[in-house]
Structure formats: structure tokens, C-alpha cells
Amino acid sequence: MNAYLIIREGSKWADVVRLVPGESATLGRAPTNTIVVKDERCSRNHAEVFHTQGEWKLRDLESRNGTLVSGSQLAADHTLEPGDIIQIGNSHLAFVHDLAQAFPDTGSLLRSSKAVGSDANGESEETEDAESIFDSFEPTTITHRKGQSRFLDSPVLDDTDEAFPKVGRAAAQLCRLAFDLAKSTDVVSLANMALNGLFEGTQVDSGAILLRQRDSAGNRSSEELEVVASRSDCEHAYHRVSKFLASTVLREGQAVMARNVMDDSNLGNRDSRGEILATSVICAPVRMEGQNLGIVHLYTTDVERTTDPEDLEFTLAVADTVGVAIENLNKRQVLAEDLNQMRSENVHLREQLGVQSEIIGSSEVMMQVNQQIGRAAPSRATVLIRGESGVGKELVARAVHFSGPRNSGPFVCLNCAALSETLLESELFGHEKGSFTGATERKIGKFEQADGGTLMLDEIGEMSPTVQAKFLRVLEGHPFERVGGSQQLKVDVRVIAATNRDLEKDVAEGKFRRDLYFRLHVLEIVVPGLRKRPEDIPELAEFFLRKFNDETGRKLQGFTPRAMEELLRYRWPGNVREMKNVIERAVVLARGEYVDHEDLVLSALKTAGDTESGSQLSSTGAGYEPTSLAEIEREHILRTLNATRWNKSRAASILGIERSTLDRKIRRYELAAEKPRVL
């Protein structure tokens, strides 16, 4: 049986390719294909059509954008049927067995004509010719484009425009008015906007929107009405609606139109000569959630301008739109209040938990720390946070937890250096009642408390070898037992460890298990000391100043230039923790509007990176001996080499120089002669 692929170009089916059994036809953008498809979304070798077991099949050649057959994505080899439309990007190909089905004008059948045939009895009958099977397939064609509806444009459509009847103009005005009302932020502006729209769409010159007064609970349920917005375009001021009309509309919930209306005193709607002012009145209920919230009151004082039923229809439509707008406005206000309350509660809870909302610091090194947190947070891997005491390792651990998929789980923190070996094991794994002296009841350990969340172990290097062994088994996924118990417990906990110790040195000296070190050292985040990121000092100082201003009620404006200079020059051996305490003390003791250098109490302690010789040079001048920089450098390099047992790679890392640079300095200062001999 013959088979063809018909290629569509634009709005017409153009080229025809005959499919030959035993030969596959490839489709793609490359010129080597049987059918070249010039489409950017087509891959170089996109698909192929091949003959097997008496059927023609279509196969997608792992193309980038896929192949569609009659609108469905091709997931496997597809058996082609006559009439199938193959779509590659914006290009289309049709599969047929008979070209006459696709192009009836070329065959014996003529489109939209009638042929004469014979039935079984030999009698002639008229049969309608079949149309092309592709006549129903037409590509989507964009016929019009418009960025803004004219129904939302101002000014209003002219009343004299015959192309738009009054009903059409009213619908356009109502559409634009509803669009504007939806953007209102308060009831007064909403009412004024609705009233202006009513004056444009009806034959009135005075009116108002009145709503029920609020009760003690804040709901509009009072029988008394208050004027929210009013307008008068005539010589008389707006006259309040009569009690009869107001009670009728509120009671029955229907809009009414009346003629020659007077107020209850029979005077309010008359002028000085006793003539009736309101010749035509419209009152419509403002409805919200099945309740009558208020009324729209409109009237005209001009005898030549009277309202008609279409004005009543328009007023009722606007009144209902106002009711919906007020309902939505109330809901937005409730949501805003709830959001503010939730934010306040969230801040309060975070303060109770000691969770900071962000890490303060915009220096390059802190940006790198934030990037490392972002990469580590989604993972389940163990994180090792390293840094000096007071740099904020726990804050980094909290950021990892709350930025990851376990943020809804618990975050449990334990300082391993604060407890003895027995107590640390009990805190980690829990204990049973009577397991040791003082165990008066069962205790749930930190691992169980952190199930489904994160456990942070600060000062992990202080953990005893015995606890390290049990801790390693839990990290490996093995169950554990409480102290004095026999029940096997298994938990799902992500561990974050923190330390300011040199774990590599502890491993070399046998103080820390090598296997535990490698188990913890999966992802590492190094938090730099404050003296290594001086750009963050002003930002941190201002943050702590605002914090302690709020806590103490002080209104300090900032820091004097001399005070900020002192903060920038100081080495901060206690890092951020020390700065927090220094600023808190300064806020309490400051006597002026600004924190001065005299309010700062800074210590004389050495930082972790200061050497003894450097400390001596920075102290008083007692015992001073003239020393060149070269001599100081030689002495410092020799001390570092001796401290690392002449491990040049480690010494170069501590000194912050390349290994080749260290070798040159060793030769320059002839330090090899002073290397200790190993007996």
C-alpha cells in the first residue's frame, strides 16, 4: 500500500514525499535528512519514519523538543494511521495512503460537489463527496492584538456614539468601575469612586452612599445609617434619604425608583417656595454576604431630567459591585492583620529560640560562607563548621537547618565541652530510670529529640574517645540504646558538628578518632574571624546598637569617628561574641547621643593568630631591642617549622604563603642548619 508524507508550508499543504518500504525516511534540520525541516525547534536528527511488519511507524530520535502526533507527545514508537498529523516545532506533516483523500480536487471526487451513484437496486442516488481529511486542521492564527480594553479607558463613551447603544455604554462603564473599585484601599475612597461612576451612568444630580454604623464588635449591623460619601451637582446641598425609603430598601433588599419624594417633615425636599426638590429618586441596597450593608441614594432635582428603569438597573449593578468590593476590602484587611500578627509571632518565637533571622555581614568572605550554606542546606550530608570561638558557628548551623528541607523539624544544640563523659553520653543517647545514681526517671536524649531534624554538636573535639565510638555507630546509621537500657532505637537526624580545635593535629596525636574525623569531614564550612573581615565591623556595630537601643530604651544615634576607628583597629580576639558584649556595655554606659571611644572597653588579650614575639612588640616599650623585619620573619618562620615538626606544607599553610616561597625563605635565612636531628 502506498504511503505519503505531506508537508505543510504556511497555510497550504505543499510538498509530498513518498515513503518506500525498506527505506526509512529521516526528519531533521540537517541537510542530510530525507525531509529537511527548517525550524529552530527541530533537532538536527529529529525523527524517522520506517516500515516494519506491514505498518509505518514513527520514532523520535531523542530530540530536544520532542515530537507530537495529532497533538499528543510521542513517548514510544507510534504506528501511523491515515490522517495523523506529525508536528515538529511549528512545522506539520500529514501521513496518508491515498493522495485523493488529502487533495480531492486532484482525484475523481470534487470538494463540495455531488456525485451520482447507483444503489443495490440499480436506482440512481445522489451522494455528497468527501472533503479533504485535513480540512479540519488549521494552525492557530492570531487575528487581533490589544493591550488595554477600551471599556477600562477614560473618558466614558460618548452618549451620542450610535455604535454603542445605552446598554452597551452602561456595561462598559460598569466594567471600568468594577476594575477601579477592586483597587480601592479604604471604604471612603471606594464610596466616592462608586458615586462618581453613578453620576456618569445615570440621570441624577445628587446622591450619597450610606452604610450601617459599626457596633461595639466593629460589624456594620446598626440600624442607624452614616453617610460615607455624598455629592451634589445642583444648587442645593445633598438631602438625606427619607426614613421610609431607607427602611423599605433595607427591609426588602430590593432597589426602588420613586417620583416626587419628600422627607419625613415634608420640608427637607422642598425649596423656599415649597416646591418639591426631588422629582425622581433611586434607592438600591448595598449587599454583602446576604446582608444589607447600606443603601445607594440618588435623586434628580431637574424636571427635565428624570430617571428610567435602565438607570435603576445600572444603580443596582453598581450597588452590588460596591458590596463585593467592600467584602474583598474587609478580607484584605483581615489578611493583612493576620499577616502582621504572624510576623510578630514569628519574630517573638525566633527570639525565644535564639534564632537570628539572618547572618550579618556583606564582605566577600561572608558572601562565600552564605554560598556554602546554600549549597550544603539541601543535602543530608554531615557538615563540619570550623572557626574560632565567638565567630557564630551556631548561627551558621541554624542557617543550614532553616534553609534546608528539615526546617520544619527540631533544631537541637549540645555543647560537648560543657559536660563530663558520663553526662555527655546521657545527654546524647538518654538514660533509663535507675541506670546510675541520680537517674530518677527516664530521660530522652538529644538524638531522639532531634528525630526528623538537625542535631548540632558544638566543640566536637572535646568528646571523649568512649563517646566518640558510640557516636560514630549512630552516624553510620546503626541503632543505639539509652544508658542502662536494652531497647534498640533508630532515628533520622542530620548532624552538624562545630569546633575551634585543630582536628587534624588531634587525629595525629590520637586524641580524636580517625574514622570519626572522616565521617564528619564531608562538607566543611570555615567561618573567618572578625579581624579577617573588617568590612563587616561597621555593619555589625550598627546592628548591635539598634538591638540594644530597643532592649534598653536608649536612643543613641550611632558612633563617633574616633569610636569607629577604635572598633576597626581592634583585633577582636573574642570575635562577634566579644563585639556584642562591647556594644551592649557601651549602650548602657554612653553619656552622649553617640557612642564615643571612651565608652568602649576593649581587652588586651592576644588573638588566636598572634605570636609571642608579635605580642611583645605590641606591648609597652620596656626592654625594647632594635630588631629588623627580616630577623622577626626568620624567627617566626623557624618557630612555625618547629611547631609543625618541619612539615613544610602545613607550615606554608599557616604562614599563608606558597610552598615554593617557604623553600626560598628557608634557603635565604639558612634555616635548614637549625632543623632538629631525628635520632
C-alpha positions as CSV (number, residue, x, y, z in Angstrom):
1,M,0.0,0.0,0.0
2,N,1.3,3.4,-0.9
3,A,2.1,5.9,1.8
4,Y,2.9,9.6,1.7
5,L,4.1,12.4,4.0
6,I,2.6,15.8,3.0
7,I,4.5,18.8,4.2
8,R,2.7,22.0,5.1
9,E,4.1,25.4,4.3
10,G,2.2,28.3,5.8
11,S,-1.5,27.8,5.3
12,K,-1.2,25.3,2.5
13,W,-0.1,21.7,2.1
14,A,2.8,21.9,-0.3
15,D,5.4,19.2,-0.9
16,V,4.7,15.4,-0.9
17,V,7.2,12.7,-0.1
18,R,6.5,9.1,-1.0
19,L,7.5,6.5,1.6
20,V,9.2,3.4,0.2
21,P,9.1,0.1,2.2
22,G,12.5,-1.0,3.2
23,E,13.8,2.6,3.3
24,S,13.5,4.8,6.4
25,A,12.8,8.5,6.0
26,T,14.6,10.7,8.5
27,L,13.3,14.2,9.5
28,G,15.5,16.9,10.9
29,R,17.3,20.2,10.5
30,A,20.5,18.7,9.0
31,P,20.7,18.7,5.2
32,T,21.5,15.0,5.1
33,N,17.9,14.1,6.2
34,T,15.3,12.8,3.8
35,I,13.0,15.6,4.8
36,V,14.7,18.8,5.9
37,V,12.6,20.7,8.5
38,K,13.7,24.3,8.6
39,D,12.5,25.1,12.1
40,E,14.7,26.3,15.1
41,R,12.9,23.9,17.5
42,C,13.8,20.9,15.3
43,S,16.9,18.9,16.2
44,R,19.5,18.1,13.6
45,N,18.3,14.5,13.5
46,H,14.8,14.7,15.0
47,A,12.7,11.7,14.0
48,E,12.4,8.9,11.5
49,V,9.6,7.0,9.7
50,F,10.2,3.3,8.9
51,H,8.3,0.3,7.7
52,T,8.0,-2.9,9.7
53,Q,5.6,-5.8,9.8
54,G,3.4,-4.2,7.2
55,E,3.0,-0.9,9.2
56,W,4.6,2.5,9.0
57,K,5.9,3.7,12.3
58,L,7.3,7.0,13.7
59,R,10.2,7.1,16.1
60,D,11.5,10.2,17.9
61,L,15.4,10.2,17.8
62,E,15.8,11.7,21.4
63,S,15.1,15.2,20.1
64,R,15.4,18.2,22.3
65,N,11.8,19.4,22.0
66,G,10.0,16.2,21.2
67,T,7.6,15.1,18.5
68,L,3.8,15.5,18.6
69,V,1.4,13.2,16.8
70,S,-2.2,14.6,16.5
71,G,-1.5,16.8,19.5
72,S,0.0,14.1,21.7
73,Q,3.6,13.8,22.8
74,L,5.4,10.9,21.3
75,A,6.8,8.6,24.1
76,A,7.5,5.4,22.1
77,D,7.3,4.1,18.6
78,H,3.9,5.1,17.1
79,T,2.0,3.3,14.4
80,L,0.9,5.9,11.8
81,E,-2.7,5.9,10.7
82,P,-4.1,7.9,7.7
83,G,-4.8,11.4,8.8
84,D,-2.2,11.5,11.6
85,I,-0.6,15.0,11.8
86,I,3.1,15.0,12.8
87,Q,4.1,18.2,14.5
88,I,7.8,19.2,14.9
89,G,8.1,22.7,16.4
90,N,5.8,24.9,14.2
91,S,6.1,22.5,11.2
92,H,3.4,19.9,10.3
93,L,3.5,16.8,8.2
94,A,0.4,14.6,7.3
95,F,0.5,10.9,6.8
96,V,-1.9,9.4,4.2
97,H,-2.3,6.3,2.0
98,D,-4.3,8.0,-0.8
99,L,-3.5,11.5,-2.1
100,A,-7.1,11.8,-3.2
101,Q,-8.1,11.9,0.5
102,A,-5.8,14.9,1.1
103,F,-6.4,16.6,-2.2
104,P,-9.8,15.6,-3.5
105,D,-9.6,18.2,-6.3
106,T,-6.9,16.2,-8.0
107,G,-8.9,12.9,-8.0
108,S,-12.2,11.9,-9.3
109,L,-14.0,13.4,-6.3
110,L,-14.7,17.1,-6.2
111,R,-14.9,19.0,-3.0
112,S,-18.4,20.3,-2.1
113,S,-19.9,18.7,-5.2
114,K,-22.3,15.8,-5.6
115,A,-21.7,12.6,-7.5
116,V,-24.4,10.3,-8.8
117,G,-24.2,6.6,-8.0
118,S,-26.4,3.5,-8.0
119,D,-27.8,1.7,-5.1
120,A,-28.2,-2.0,-4.8
121,N,-31.5,-1.9,-6.8
122,G,-29.8,-0.1,-9.7
123,E,-31.6,3.2,-8.9
124,S,-29.5,6.3,-9.0
125,E,-28.9,8.3,-5.9
126,E,-27.1,11.5,-5.1
127,T,-24.1,11.1,-2.6
128,E,-22.2,14.1,-1.2
129,D,-18.4,13.9,-2.0
130,A,-16.0,13.5,0.9
131,E,-13.9,16.6,1.8
132,S,-10.2,16.5,2.5
133,I,-9.3,14.8,5.8
134,F,-7.1,17.8,6.5
135,D,-9.7,20.5,6.0
136,S,-10.5,20.5,9.7
137,F,-6.8,21.0,10.6
138,E,-5.9,24.7,10.6
139,P,-2.9,26.1,12.5
140,T,-3.7,28.7,15.2
141,T,-3.7,32.2,13.7
142,I,-3.6,35.3,15.8
143,T,-6.0,37.8,14.2
144,H,-6.1,40.7,16.7
145,R,-3.9,42.1,19.4
146,K,-4.8,44.6,22.1
147,G,-3.0,45.6,25.3
148,Q,-5.8,47.5,27.1
149,S,-9.6,47.2,26.9
150,R,-11.3,50.4,25.8
151,F,-14.0,49.6,28.3
152,L,-11.4,50.4,31.0
153,D,-10.4,53.7,29.4
154,S,-11.4,57.2,30.4
155,P,-13.3,59.3,29.5
156,V,-16.6,57.4,29.3
157,L,-18.0,56.5,25.9
158,D,-19.9,59.5,24.4
159,D,-23.7,59.2,24.7
160,T,-24.1,60.4,21.1
161,D,-22.0,57.5,19.8
162,E,-24.5,55.5,17.8
163,A,-22.1,52.5,17.5
164,F,-22.7,51.9,21.2
165,P,-26.3,51.7,22.5
166,K,-27.1,52.8,26.0
167,V,-27.0,49.3,27.4
168,G,-23.6,48.8,25.8
169,R,-22.3,52.0,27.2
170,A,-23.6,51.1,30.7
171,A,-21.9,47.7,30.5
172,A,-18.6,49.4,29.6
173,Q,-18.9,51.9,32.4
174,L,-19.8,49.2,34.9
175,C,-16.8,47.1,33.7
176,R,-14.4,50.0,34.2
177,L,-15.9,51.0,37.5
178,A,-15.6,47.4,38.9
179,F,-12.0,47.4,37.8
180,D,-11.3,50.7,39.6
181,L,-13.2,49.6,42.8
182,A,-11.1,46.5,43.0
183,K,-8.0,48.7,43.5
184,S,-9.5,50.8,46.4
185,T,-7.7,50.7,49.7
186,D,-10.4,52.1,52.0
187,V,-14.2,52.4,52.2
188,V,-14.3,56.2,51.8
189,S,-12.3,56.3,48.5
190,L,-14.3,53.2,47.3
191,A,-17.6,55.0,48.0
192,N,-16.5,58.3,46.3
193,M,-15.3,56.4,43.3
194,A,-18.6,54.4,43.0
195,L,-20.6,57.7,43.4
196,N,-18.7,59.3,40.6
197,G,-19.4,56.4,38.4
198,L,-23.1,56.5,39.2
199,F,-23.3,60.2,38.3
200,E,-21.7,59.4,34.9
201,G,-24.1,56.5,34.2
202,T,-27.4,57.9,35.3
203,Q,-29.6,61.0,35.0
204,V,-29.1,62.3,38.6
205,D,-27.6,65.4,40.1
206,S,-27.4,64.5,43.8
207,G,-26.8,61.4,45.8
208,A,-24.8,59.5,48.5
209,I,-23.7,56.1,49.7
210,L,-24.8,55.3,53.2
211,L,-23.7,52.4,55.3
212,R,-24.8,51.0,58.6
213,Q,-22.9,52.3,61.6
214,R,-20.5,49.9,63.3
215,D,-21.4,48.2,66.6
216,S,-19.1,47.6,69.5
217,A,-17.7,44.5,67.8
218,G,-16.8,46.5,64.7
219,N,-19.5,45.0,62.5
220,R,-21.9,47.1,60.4
221,S,-25.1,45.9,61.9
222,S,-26.6,49.0,63.5
223,E,-30.0,50.3,62.3
224,E,-28.5,53.8,62.0
225,L,-27.0,54.9,58.7
226,E,-24.0,57.1,58.2
227,V,-23.1,59.0,55.1
228,V,-19.8,57.7,53.8
229,A,-19.7,59.8,50.6
230,S,-22.1,62.4,49.1
231,R,-22.2,64.6,46.0
232,S,-24.5,67.3,44.7
233,D,-24.2,68.9,41.2
234,C,-27.2,71.2,41.7
235,E,-27.7,74.4,43.6
236,H,-29.0,72.6,46.7
237,A,-26.9,70.5,49.1
238,Y,-27.5,66.8,49.3
239,H,-30.7,65.9,51.3
240,R,-30.6,62.7,53.3
241,V,-32.8,59.8,52.2
242,S,-36.2,59.6,53.9
243,K,-36.6,57.0,56.6
244,F,-39.5,55.4,54.7
245,L,-37.4,54.7,51.6
246,A,-34.3,53.7,53.6
247,S,-36.3,51.2,55.8
248,T,-38.1,49.8,52.8
249,V,-34.9,49.1,50.8
250,L,-33.1,47.7,53.9
251,R,-36.0,45.5,54.9
252,E,-37.0,44.1,51.4
253,G,-33.5,44.1,49.9
254,Q,-34.7,45.5,46.6
255,A,-33.9,48.6,44.6
256,V,-36.7,51.1,44.1
257,M,-37.4,54.1,42.0
258,A,-39.9,56.8,43.1
259,R,-41.3,60.1,42.0
260,N,-42.0,63.3,43.9
261,V,-40.4,62.2,47.1
262,M,-40.5,64.4,50.3
263,D,-38.7,63.7,53.5
264,D,-40.5,62.8,56.8
265,S,-41.0,66.5,57.7
266,N,-42.4,67.3,54.2
267,L,-39.9,70.2,54.2
268,G,-36.5,68.8,53.5
269,N,-37.1,68.1,49.9
270,R,-38.8,71.4,49.1
271,D,-37.2,74.7,48.2
272,S,-38.0,78.1,49.8
273,R,-41.2,78.4,47.7
274,G,-42.4,74.9,48.8
275,E,-41.7,73.2,45.5
276,I,-40.6,69.6,45.6
277,L,-36.9,69.3,45.1
278,A,-36.5,65.6,44.3
279,T,-38.5,64.8,41.1
280,S,-37.1,61.3,40.8
281,V,-35.3,59.1,43.4
282,I,-33.4,55.8,43.2
283,C,-32.5,53.7,46.2
284,A,-30.6,50.4,45.9
285,P,-29.3,48.1,48.7
286,V,-25.6,47.5,49.2
287,R,-25.5,43.8,49.8
288,M,-22.6,41.8,51.3
289,E,-22.8,38.0,52.0
290,G,-26.6,38.0,52.0
291,Q,-26.9,41.0,54.4
292,N,-28.0,44.6,53.5
293,L,-25.0,46.6,54.5
294,G,-26.4,50.0,53.4
295,I,-28.0,51.9,50.5
296,V,-27.2,53.9,47.5
297,H,-29.4,57.0,47.4
298,L,-29.7,59.0,44.1
299,Y,-32.1,61.7,43.0
300,T,-32.6,64.5,40.5
301,T,-34.0,68.0,41.1
302,D,-34.3,68.9,37.4
303,V,-37.8,68.3,36.0
304,E,-36.3,67.8,32.5
305,R,-34.0,65.0,33.7
306,T,-35.8,62.0,35.1
307,T,-34.5,58.6,35.8
308,D,-35.7,55.5,33.9
309,P,-35.7,51.7,34.6
310,E,-32.3,51.4,32.9
311,D,-30.9,53.9,35.5
312,L,-32.3,51.6,38.2
313,E,-30.7,48.6,36.6
314,F,-27.3,50.4,36.5
315,T,-27.6,51.6,40.1
316,L,-28.4,48.2,41.4
317,A,-25.5,46.7,39.5
318,V,-23.1,49.3,40.9
319,A,-24.5,48.8,44.4
320,D,-23.9,45.0,44.2
321,T,-20.4,45.7,42.9
322,V,-19.8,48.0,45.9
323,G,-20.9,45.3,48.2
324,V,-18.5,42.8,46.7
325,A,-15.7,45.4,46.7
326,I,-16.3,46.1,50.5
327,E,-16.3,42.4,51.2
328,N,-13.0,41.9,49.4
329,L,-11.6,45.0,51.1
330,N,-12.6,43.6,54.5
331,K,-11.0,40.3,53.7
332,R,-7.7,42.0,52.6
333,Q,-7.6,44.0,55.8
334,V,-8.2,40.8,57.8
335,L,-5.4,39.0,55.9
336,A,-3.1,42.0,56.4
337,E,-3.8,42.0,60.1
338,D,-3.3,38.2,60.3
339,L,0.0,38.5,58.4
340,N,1.3,41.3,60.7
341,Q,0.3,39.2,63.7
342,M,2.0,36.1,62.2
343,R,5.2,38.1,61.5
344,S,5.1,39.4,65.0
345,E,4.7,36.0,66.5
346,N,7.4,34.6,64.2
347,V,9.8,37.2,65.4
348,H,8.9,36.6,69.0
349,L,9.3,32.8,68.6
350,R,12.7,33.2,66.9
351,E,13.8,35.5,69.7
352,Q,12.7,32.8,72.2
353,L,14.6,30.1,70.3
354,G,17.6,32.4,69.9
355,V,17.3,32.1,66.1
356,Q,18.7,35.1,64.2
357,S,16.8,35.9,61.0
358,E,20.0,36.5,59.0
359,I,23.7,36.4,59.2
360,I,25.1,39.9,59.4
361,G,27.9,40.7,57.0
362,S,28.3,41.7,53.3
363,S,32.1,41.1,52.9
364,E,33.4,38.8,50.3
365,V,34.3,36.1,52.7
366,M,30.9,36.2,54.3
367,M,29.3,36.0,50.9
368,Q,31.3,32.8,50.3
369,V,30.1,31.5,53.6
370,N,26.5,32.2,52.6
371,Q,27.1,30.4,49.3
372,Q,28.5,27.4,51.1
373,I,25.4,27.4,53.4
374,G,23.1,27.5,50.3
375,R,24.9,24.5,48.8
376,A,25.0,22.5,52.0
377,A,21.4,23.1,53.1
378,P,19.6,20.8,50.7
379,S,21.9,17.9,51.4
380,R,21.6,15.2,54.1
381,A,25.4,15.1,54.5
382,T,27.2,15.8,57.7
383,V,28.5,19.4,58.0
384,L,31.7,20.4,59.9
385,I,31.8,24.1,60.8
386,R,35.2,25.4,61.8
387,G,36.2,28.7,63.2
388,E,37.5,30.5,66.3
389,S,35.3,30.8,69.4
390,G,32.7,33.5,69.0
391,V,32.6,33.7,65.2
392,G,29.0,32.5,65.1
393,K,29.3,28.8,64.3
394,E,25.9,28.0,65.9
395,L,24.3,30.8,63.8
396,V,25.7,29.2,60.6
397,A,24.4,25.8,61.8
398,R,20.9,27.3,62.3
399,A,21.1,28.8,58.8
400,V,21.9,25.4,57.3
401,H,19.0,23.9,59.2
402,F,16.4,26.5,58.4
403,S,17.4,26.8,54.8
404,G,17.1,23.1,54.1
405,P,14.2,20.6,53.8
406,R,14.3,19.8,57.6
407,N,13.4,23.4,58.6
408,S,10.0,22.2,60.0
409,G,11.8,19.7,62.2
410,P,13.5,20.4,65.5
411,F,16.9,22.0,65.8
412,V,18.8,20.7,68.9
413,C,22.1,22.0,70.0
414,L,24.6,20.5,72.6
415,N,28.0,21.8,73.8
416,C,30.2,18.8,74.2
417,A,32.8,20.7,76.2
418,A,30.3,21.6,79.0
419,L,29.7,18.1,80.2
420,S,31.7,15.2,81.6
421,E,31.9,11.9,79.8
422,T,29.1,10.2,81.7
423,L,26.7,13.2,81.4
424,L,27.6,13.8,77.7
425,E,26.6,10.2,76.9
426,S,23.4,10.6,78.8
427,E,22.6,13.8,77.1
428,L,23.3,12.4,73.7
429,F,21.6,9.0,74.0
430,G,19.3,9.4,77.0
431,H,19.1,7.0,80.0
432,E,16.7,4.7,81.7
433,K,15.4,5.2,85.3
434,G,17.9,3.8,87.8
435,S,20.7,3.4,85.3
436,F,23.0,5.4,87.6
437,T,22.9,7.4,90.8
438,G,20.6,10.3,90.3
439,A,18.7,8.8,87.4
440,T,15.3,9.1,89.0
441,E,13.3,8.9,85.7
442,R,13.8,8.1,82.1
443,K,15.5,10.8,80.0
444,I,15.1,11.3,76.3
445,G,18.5,12.1,74.7
446,K,19.3,14.7,72.1
447,F,19.3,12.2,69.3
448,E,15.7,11.3,70.0
449,Q,14.7,14.9,70.5
450,A,16.2,15.8,67.1
451,D,14.5,13.0,65.2
452,G,13.4,14.3,61.8
453,G,15.5,17.5,62.3
454,T,19.1,18.6,63.0
455,L,21.5,17.9,65.9
456,M,24.3,20.4,66.3
457,L,27.3,19.3,68.4
458,D,29.5,22.3,69.4
459,E,33.1,21.7,70.4
460,I,33.1,18.2,68.9
461,G,36.8,17.9,69.6
462,E,36.2,17.8,73.4
463,M,34.3,14.5,73.1
464,S,35.9,11.6,74.9
465,P,37.1,8.5,72.9
466,T,34.4,6.3,74.5
467,V,31.6,8.6,73.5
468,Q,33.2,9.0,70.1
469,A,32.9,5.3,69.3
470,K,29.2,5.1,70.2
471,F,28.6,8.4,68.4
472,L,30.3,7.0,65.2
473,R,27.9,4.0,65.2
474,V,24.9,6.2,65.2
475,L,26.3,8.4,62.5
476,E,26.8,5.2,60.4
477,G,23.0,4.5,60.7
478,H,23.2,1.8,63.4
479,P,20.6,1.8,66.2
480,F,21.6,2.8,69.7
481,E,20.4,2.2,73.3
482,R,19.8,4.5,76.1
483,V,22.3,4.4,79.0
484,G,21.1,1.4,81.2
485,G,18.5,0.3,78.6
486,S,18.2,-2.5,76.1
487,Q,15.7,-1.1,73.6
488,Q,17.1,-0.6,70.2
489,L,16.4,3.0,68.9
490,K,16.9,4.3,65.5
491,V,16.5,8.0,64.5
492,D,16.6,10.1,61.3
493,V,18.9,13.0,62.3
494,R,21.3,15.3,60.3
495,V,24.4,16.1,62.3
496,I,26.2,19.4,62.2
497,A,29.5,19.5,64.1
498,A,31.4,22.6,65.1
499,T,34.9,23.0,66.5
500,N,37.7,25.6,67.0
501,R,40.3,22.9,67.5
502,D,42.8,21.5,65.0
503,L,41.2,18.1,64.5
504,E,44.0,17.0,62.1
505,K,46.5,17.6,64.9
506,D,44.3,15.7,67.4
507,V,44.0,12.8,65.0
508,A,47.7,12.7,64.6
509,E,48.2,12.7,68.4
510,G,45.5,10.0,68.9
511,K,43.1,12.3,70.7
512,F,40.4,12.1,68.0
513,R,39.3,9.0,66.1
514,R,40.4,9.0,62.5
515,D,37.3,7.2,61.2
516,L,35.0,9.7,63.0
517,Y,37.0,12.6,61.6
518,F,36.5,11.3,58.0
519,R,32.8,10.7,58.8
520,L,32.3,14.3,60.0
521,H,34.5,15.9,57.4
522,V,32.0,15.5,54.5
523,L,31.0,19.2,54.0
524,E,33.2,21.8,55.6
525,I,32.3,25.5,56.2
526,V,35.0,27.7,57.6
527,V,33.8,30.8,59.4
528,P,36.5,33.5,59.4
529,G,37.4,35.5,62.5
530,L,36.1,39.1,62.7
531,R,39.6,40.6,62.2
532,K,39.7,38.8,58.8
533,R,36.6,40.7,57.6
534,P,36.9,44.2,58.9
535,E,34.4,45.4,56.3
536,D,31.7,43.8,58.4
537,I,32.6,45.6,61.6
538,P,30.6,48.8,60.9
539,E,27.5,46.8,59.9
540,L,27.7,44.5,62.9
541,A,28.3,47.5,65.2
542,E,25.2,49.3,63.9
543,F,23.1,46.1,64.2
544,F,24.0,45.5,67.8
545,L,23.5,49.2,68.5
546,R,19.9,49.1,67.2
547,K,19.3,45.8,69.1
548,F,20.4,47.2,72.5
549,N,18.7,50.5,71.8
550,D,15.4,48.6,71.6
551,E,16.1,46.5,74.6
552,T,17.3,49.3,76.9
553,G,15.1,52.1,75.6
554,R,18.1,54.3,74.7
555,K,18.1,56.4,71.6
556,L,21.8,56.5,70.7
557,Q,22.3,57.9,67.1
558,G,25.5,56.0,66.3
559,F,29.3,56.0,66.8
560,T,31.7,58.9,66.7
561,P,34.5,58.7,64.1
562,R,37.0,58.0,66.9
563,A,34.9,55.2,68.3
564,M,34.5,53.5,64.9
565,E,38.3,53.9,64.3
566,E,38.9,52.0,67.6
567,L,36.5,49.2,66.5
568,L,38.2,48.9,63.2
569,R,41.7,48.8,64.6
570,Y,41.0,46.4,67.4
571,R,42.0,42.7,66.8
572,W,38.8,41.1,68.3
573,P,40.2,38.0,70.0
574,G,36.6,37.1,71.1
575,N,35.2,37.9,67.6
576,V,31.5,38.6,67.2
577,R,30.6,37.5,70.7
578,E,33.0,40.0,72.1
579,M,31.7,42.8,69.9
580,K,28.2,42.1,71.1
581,N,29.3,42.4,74.7
582,V,31.3,45.5,74.0
583,I,28.4,47.3,72.2
584,E,25.9,46.3,74.9
585,R,28.2,47.7,77.6
586,A,28.7,50.9,75.6
587,V,25.0,51.4,75.1
588,V,24.5,51.1,78.8
589,L,27.4,53.4,79.8
590,A,27.3,56.0,77.0
591,R,26.6,59.5,78.3
592,G,26.0,61.4,75.0
593,E,23.9,60.8,71.9
594,Y,26.7,58.9,70.2
595,V,29.0,56.1,71.4
596,D,32.4,57.5,71.9
597,H,35.8,55.7,72.2
598,E,35.7,56.3,75.9
599,D,32.6,54.2,76.1
600,L,34.3,51.2,74.5
601,V,36.0,48.7,76.9
602,L,38.4,46.6,74.8
603,S,40.6,43.9,76.2
604,A,44.4,43.3,75.8
605,L,44.1,39.6,75.1
606,K,46.0,38.1,72.2
607,T,44.1,36.7,69.3
608,A,44.5,33.1,68.2
609,G,46.8,34.2,65.3
610,D,49.1,36.4,67.4
611,T,52.6,35.1,68.1
612,E,54.6,35.7,71.2
613,S,57.1,37.9,69.5
614,G,54.3,39.9,67.9
615,S,52.6,40.3,71.2
616,Q,55.8,41.5,72.8
617,L,56.3,44.1,70.1
618,S,52.8,45.4,70.5
619,S,53.2,45.8,74.3
620,T,54.9,48.6,76.1
621,G,58.4,49.7,75.2
622,A,60.1,48.3,78.3
623,G,63.1,46.1,77.3
624,Y,62.9,47.1,73.7
625,E,65.6,45.9,71.4
626,P,66.0,47.2,67.8
627,T,65.0,44.3,65.5
628,S,64.7,44.3,61.7
629,L,61.7,42.9,59.9
630,A,63.9,40.2,58.4
631,E,65.0,39.0,61.8
632,I,61.4,38.9,63.0
633,E,60.4,37.0,59.9
634,R,63.3,34.5,60.3
635,E,62.3,33.9,63.9
636,H,58.6,33.4,63.1
637,I,59.2,31.0,60.2
638,L,61.6,28.9,62.4
639,R,59.0,28.8,65.2
640,T,56.3,27.7,62.8
641,L,58.5,25.0,61.2
642,N,59.4,23.6,64.7
643,A,55.8,23.7,65.8
644,T,54.8,21.7,62.7
645,R,57.8,19.3,63.1
646,W,59.1,20.7,59.8
647,N,56.0,19.8,57.8
648,K,56.6,22.4,55.1
649,S,53.2,22.1,53.5
650,R,51.4,22.7,56.8
651,A,53.9,25.5,57.8
652,A,53.3,27.2,54.4
653,S,49.5,27.0,55.0
654,I,49.8,28.5,58.5
655,L,52.1,31.3,57.2
656,G,49.8,32.0,54.3
657,I,52.4,31.5,51.6
658,E,53.2,29.1,48.8
659,R,55.4,26.0,49.5
660,S,58.0,27.3,46.9
661,T,58.1,30.7,48.7
662,L,58.8,28.9,52.0
663,D,61.6,26.9,50.4
664,R,63.2,30.1,49.2
665,K,63.0,31.7,52.6
666,I,64.5,28.6,54.3
667,R,67.5,28.9,51.9
668,R,67.7,32.7,52.4
669,Y,67.7,32.5,56.2
670,E,69.8,29.3,56.3
671,L,67.2,27.6,58.5
672,A,68.0,24.0,57.4
673,A,71.0,24.0,59.7
674,E,68.7,24.6,62.7
675,K,66.4,21.7,61.8
676,P,66.3,19.2,64.8
677,R,68.0,15.9,64.0
678,V,66.0,12.8,64.4
679,L,67.9,10.1,66.4
